Amino acid sequence: MSLFSNRCKPFWWAGLTGITVLSTILFFQVVSQTSIDGLIRGDTKDYLAYAFNLKTYGVYSHIWPEAAAAAPAPDALRAPGYPFLLSLFVGTDNETFPIAKVLFVQAALGVLTVIIYVLLYRRFLPTGWALAAGLMTAICPHLINASVYLLTESLFTFLLGAHLLILERAMRSAHFRWALLAGTLLALSFLVRPTSQYLILAYLAALLAWFRYVPRPHWKCVAYLVLPVILAAGAWSARNVVETGRFSDPALTANFLQHGMYINMMYENHPETYGYPYRYDPANQEIEGNTGKILEIIGQKFQQEPRRYLAWLLIGKPIQFFSWNLTESVGDAFIFAPTYSPYFDQELFAITHTVAKAFHPFLMFLGVIGACIAIFQARKNTTAMLLAVVTFYFIAIHIIGAPFPRYSVPLRPISYGLAFFALHTATQHVWTRFKGITR
């Protein structure tokens, strides 16, 4: 079946065109009008340092370049995908950097992401439901504002969405080239943000769970899906061993675990520590970067308050992960505080923000419900099942580690699609029951 078969209807094309135009206006106005106080800081500063050092010295290092500095020592603190993108724009003069060009590229990626997900929604939802989910994706302030920052969200969200669309095509056609392209996009995604590195294992687990219903050609495609992932992971690990003597920076895992071990994201339940509890922990200096000690403390916390800690892991963390406010940042849909944003005073942005915020808790909840339904209907709807596997994978990853809402931003389109899938399934069920009663 062609990707566009049964879709060449005026309503579908009018809806897709309208969503594309709306998302283009929102994304490009935001990147052209928003101003951020202190954009170059934190993660952004590291990414720019990597880009400059790559361009100038051919060295992958997060050490901030100084005027007369020699080539810095290489490291593996951050994944190389996003710094490589920035290196295409940065010059050898670290005093100047075409930020506007990068932001416009990210806005374009944002619009493409919306289109990708609308096409994906149409694979498992009727036209009206697919367009409704697409509209919510197009007006999502978190996705739109992500384009304003020199951070991984825009690129990662695009790569994950493109991977899912191509993988869905590979699942339908069982053609090796689509599986190879899907695997390549997945490999690129975890080189941008490492949390997707083990997503391939979730796919394999799902295939094993439903192996009786998987045609033989699909199993052949698995090798082509896995191959780019293995090559990318192996190449990055080999580089790290050669340059740093280690497969990866051990501080990454330790910090990820530590940032998520504090119940309700607070140290000893003190409200003033919310979002950054590790900064207030007297033992922070001792345990920071030490995975063994952090796991030991997590075990102690679980023994002291097993019910409360289990509730934090299974309920509190997922709620935190999908919350509206980016709690590790400045709140609402902003990561760094803007001095001006169209969301402050422009009617279109104010309306879309109000709508998105009002529906957010319901759609995030329904997204999880939709994922559960999709798992039970895996034989009937493989596309929805694919999105469900991705959803539960990322929930599991962030139950283990830090449940920062910023990390759920790339999942918002998936949650919207599954939420409308749940609504569509419920209405179908009610309608079927109603027809049975009236007969």
C-alpha positions, 0 to 999 in steps of 0.5 A, a space after each residue: 500500500 502506498 503511503 498516500 493511498 486512500 488519502 488524496 481527499 480534499 479534507 486530508 490535503 486541506 488539513 495537512 496544508 493548514 497544519 503545515 502553514 500554521 506550524 511554519 508561522 509558529 516556529 519561524 516567528 518564535 525563532 525570529 522574535 524570541 530573545 533569550 537572556 544568556 543563551 550561551 550557558 550550561 549544555 549550550 556552552 559545551 555544545 559550542 565548545 565541541 563544535 569550535 574545537 572540532 572545527 579548529 583543532 579536529 579535537 572533540 572536547 567540551 573545554 571552552 576555547 580561549 584566545 591563545 589556547 592549545 588544542 584541548 584534551 579530548 573527552 566523551 562527556 556529550 554525544 557528538 551528533 548535535 555538536 557536529 551539526 553546530 560545527 557546520 556553522 561555526 568558524 575558527 573565530 569563536 567570538 562570532 557564531 551565526 546563531 540565527 542560521 542554526 535557529 532557522 534550521 531548527 525551525 525548519 526541522 520542527 515544521 518537518 517533524 510536525 508533517 512527519 507525525 501527521 503522516 504517521 498518525 494517518 497510518 493508524 487513525 482516521 483522517 479527522 482524528 489524525 488531523 486533530 492529533 497533528 494540530 495539537 502537535 503543531 501548536 505544542 509550545 514545548 516543541 516550538 520553543 525548543 527551536 530557540 535554544 542551541 540544545 538537542 531537542 529539535 534535532 533529536 525530535 526530528 530524527 526520532 520522528 523520521 526513524 519511526 515513519 521510515 520504520 513503519 514503512 519498513 514494517 509494511 513493506 518488509 523491504 531491506 532498504 527501508 529497514 536500513 534507513 530506519 536503523 541509520 536514523 535511529 543510530 543518528 538519534 542516539 548520537 544526538 541523545 544517548 537515551 535512544 541507544 537501547 531502543 533497538 532492544 525494546 524492538 527486539 523484545 516486542 518482536 520476540 513477544 509477538 514472534 508467532 505473528 511476525 512474517 519471515 521477511 520481517 525477521 530478515 529486515 531486523 538485521 538491516 535495522 540493527 546493523 547501523 546501530 551496532 556500527 554507530 555504537 561501535 565507532 563511537 565507543 572505539 573512538 572513546 577508547 582510543 582518545 580517552 581510554 574508556 568506552 564512555 564517560 562514567 559520570 554520565 550514568 552516575 549523574 543520570 541516576 543521581 538526579 532521579 533518586 530524590 523523591 519529588 525532585 526535592 532534597 529531604 522534601 524541602 520546596 526550595 530544593 525543587 528541580 535541583 535537589 542534588 545541589 543541596 545534598 551534603 553528600 553531593 561532592 562525595 557521590 557525584 560521578 560515583 555510580 556504585 555509591 549512588 546505587 547504594 544510596 538508592 538501595 538504602 532509600 528503598 529499604 527505609 521507605 519502600 512504599 513511598 519510594 516505589 510510588 515515586 518510581 512507578 507513579 511520581 516519576 512518570 507524572 514528573 516526566 510528562 508534566 507541563 512545567 519544565 521544572 529543571 528550567 524556568 518553568 512553563 514551556 521555556 528552558 532558559 528565561 526569555 526577555 521577550 517571546 511572542 507567547 507574551 503578547 501575540 494573540 495567536 500564540 496566547 490562544 494556542 498556548 492556552 489550548 495546549 496547556 488546558 488539554 496537556 494533562 488529559 492528553 498525556 494521561 490518554 497517551 499512556 492509556 492509548 499505549 496500553 490499548 495498542 499493546 493489547 491490539 498489537 496484531 490489529 494495529 502495528 503502527 500504534 504498537 510501535 509508538 507504544 513500545 517507544 513510549 514505554 521504553 522512554 518511561 522505563 529509562 526515566 524511571 531508572 534515571 532523571 525524570 526531567 520534563 525537558 526529556 519528554 518533549 521529543 515524545 509529545 507528538 507520540 503521546 498526542 497520537 496515542 491519546 487520540 488513538 485511545 479516544 478513537 478506540 473508546 468512541 468506536 467501542 461506545 458506538 458498537 455497543 450503541 448499535 447493538 442495543 438499538 438493533 
